[in-house]
Amino acid sequence: MAPASVLQSLRHGLTEFGVMVSRPWAFALVTAYGATWLYFDRESFGWHGFAVLATWLMTLVIQRAVHRDTQAIHAKLDELLHTQEGARNRLTKLDKEEPEIIEKHRERARRTD
């Protein structure tokens, strides 16, 4: 693979990972990890272990809230685009692109205004 395609695959993988950890099963996975930790090595858990699990769970809560808000904004914008005559339908699929491609699209749109 060429370096550019590896980097693009990595970016896509990171984006998909961010979407995956916003799912409810991620909370179950962190809870299972904590239960396993307690079962196999209760002595090392302590405040440090509690802080680690709390940090992971709060990260998941924040990621889920951001993902929910982003999806809601996209749904609202898609609805607005569908109601406007002359709006390009391909813009409703822009959220499927990588963030760098979206930024380039926004820069081009700003220059044409």
Contacts in CASP RR format, 6 or more apart in sequence:
PFRMAT RR
TARGET T0000
AUTHOR 0000-0000-0000
METHOD contacts of the structure
MODEL  1
MAPASVLQSLRHGLTEFGVMVSRPWAFALVTAYGATWLYFDRESFGWHGF
AVLATWLMTLVIQRAVHRDTQAIHAKLDELLHTQEGARNRLTKLDKEEPE
IIEKHRERARRTD
1 9 0 8 1.000
8 98 0 8 1.000
11 98 0 8 1.000
11 99 0 8 1.000
11 100 0 8 1.000
12 98 0 8 1.000
15 98 0 8 1.000
15 99 0 8 1.000
18 63 0 8 1.000
18 67 0 8 1.000
19 67 0 8 1.000
20 26 0 8 1.000
21 60 0 8 1.000
21 63 0 8 1.000
22 60 0 8 1.000
22 63 0 8 1.000
22 64 0 8 1.000
22 66 0 8 1.000
22 67 0 8 1.000
22 68 0 8 1.000
26 60 0 8 1.000
27 57 0 8 1.000
27 60 0 8 1.000
30 53 0 8 1.000
30 56 0 8 1.000
30 57 0 8 1.000
30 60 0 8 1.000
33 53 0 8 1.000
33 56 0 8 1.000
34 53 0 8 1.000
37 44 0 8 1.000
37 45 0 8 1.000
37 49 0 8 1.000
38 45 0 8 1.000
74 95 0 8 1.000
77 92 0 8 1.000
78 92 0 8 1.000
81 87 0 8 1.000
81 88 0 8 1.000
81 89 0 8 1.000
81 91 0 8 1.000
81 92 0 8 1.000
82 89 0 8 1.000
82 92 0 8 1.000
94 102 0 8 1.000
94 105 0 8 1.000
95 102 0 8 1.000
97 105 0 8 1.000
END
